[in-house]
């Protein structure tokens, strides 16, 4: 007999028996079941099946009492985790990480990155945060979420700093082809009080914190506004000494055909000659400390100072006066490149026997010029008030009138003493004043107008050197784009408010910086989406994550996972970011 005939016969036999009710006593309670008899077509024996109906109540009605309603499991923050995961997916970071790390390591990296962006607390709070966040559903790990385990993960990342992390750079850069793009390189400092991290050293701290620091060099693709690569340097390293090593790293990462755009901190004779020698395209501003080169270019293009209408250009609704030119350098002309603040003696020189042509743009920003003048004369006026209140007679001995000071040495020592007093009182503003002593010994405070005029005539000016022939508007636009990325860089660093660094071992710190780098990628990307979505400037990254954190997900046993009603603010933010939420998520 085939199967089809068996089921047909079974159905036929079942129709010959009428179902009936039976009461069963379970744990002292009576429950009613429906019993149906049927003949098994194979064994030919009578069998029965039962169906639970319920319990009889006082009205003699049968009601199901053993079925429970869905039970509430817990509520987690959903919106911020969903946004984070959406950004990670759009960038493809998760896929690239999985090419360089195990799946468990990848999930740990993204959990710690999400924790830094969404909460930014210490690792001690990691476990409690994950209990109230939906991050874990996206990036599950098999180990416990303790701070000790997180520290071990960070330490392993730091130990693996020479393999998997460089592999990630390479894959990440391949994911964003950069032929002909502008690359911005900047250096910033992170401080720590740890005494066991070898890279921590005292140096110039851009955050003005009087504690040891480590410097982070960050390479940013200006076109995409995304970080590509970072490197850690000892805290005492200056901006101007990092170029050669960074160039070697770029060669190893197969980065070619790019234009490096840097700020004044990277200018030095050594760096400039290295860029020329290696034939790198660059845009580099000249600092005022490079007086010889600065003055030569200003004197050659002084028409800009007169704000001639023929030099007027408009860039992004702002007025500039700009001219271009070039300077030809021979090996004997190198001294003109010297920077007064450069302390490292460079052995690099122009290798080429042919003259080298440096192109430049000299631009004047009238708005910035007036702002600088206002601030300068405000400080100058405050300094003059302080110096006029000084009782100079107590610093002048009876034998120190000009009639009694006979030798040049005596006069110099006397003037040096008064200059030091002024410097102690008003700092760098002291160079704009002089104290004249009348023959009778009366001190008279005067301004040094020649020095003031020479200083203020350079306000609002900027000189950009370029290795290529210049189109004025193009060079100024490209350098101004650096301002946008620098503001993003500052915004990102301010959002990473968990500074100083919370690490006590070098490898743990290196692992932390890899997490910071991934966080920076996501933040730069989100900031760009915020700008494109015209999100009100009152919202920071933290504000957006905080607002979306209010969007909860309720998890029910055996039922749907449902988010609560979305607010108007949340809806507007997500629409501006082009992120769309599902209404219901199935278990």
RAJO-V530849 format. One line per field, one symbol per residue. psi: psi as a letter, one per 20 degrees, with the letter a starting at -180 (. if undefined). burial: 1 if it has 24 or more other C-alpha atoms within 12 Angstrom, else 0. A space follows every 50 residues. Layout:
psi = ???
burial = ???
//
This chain:
psi = prgghghghghghhiippqrqqppookjqpqpqpppqqppigijqprqqq pphbqpahjkqoppiipqqpppfrpqpgghhggghgggghhjgghghiih rrhggghgghghghgghhgkarhhjgghghhjqjghhhmqqirqlrhghg hhggghghhjhifgghhggghghhinpkpjrpppprprqpqqjqjjohip qqaooijkplqqrqpoppppohgilpqhqrqpqqhiprgijigghhhggh ghjkorlrpporahiiprgggghggghjlppqppqprhimgggghggghh lihhhilphijprpolkqpqpqqraqppprhijhhiiqphipipoqjpro hpiqqpppqqpoqpohghghghgghghghgghhggghhipnhhiioqhjk qhhiogqhgggghghhghhhgghhgjciihijqqopoqhjjppppqqnhg hgghghijpiqpppqqiqqpoghgggghhhhhgghhhggggghhhmilqr pnqiqghgghhghggggghgghgggghhhgghjlppiiprghgghggihi oqpppqpjaqopqrpprgggggghghilppqqhppq.
burial = 00000000010000000000000000000011100011100000000000 00111000000000000000000001111111111111001011011101 10001111111111111111111001101101111101101000110001 11111111001001110111111001110011111111111111001111 11111100001111111111111111111111111111111111011001 00101101111111111111111111000111111111010011101100 11011010001110000001111111101000010111100000000011 00000111111111110010000001000100110110000100110001 11000000000001100110110011001111111110000010101000 00001111111111111101011011111111001101111110110111 11111111111111111111111111111100001000011111111111 1111100000111101000100110010101000000
//
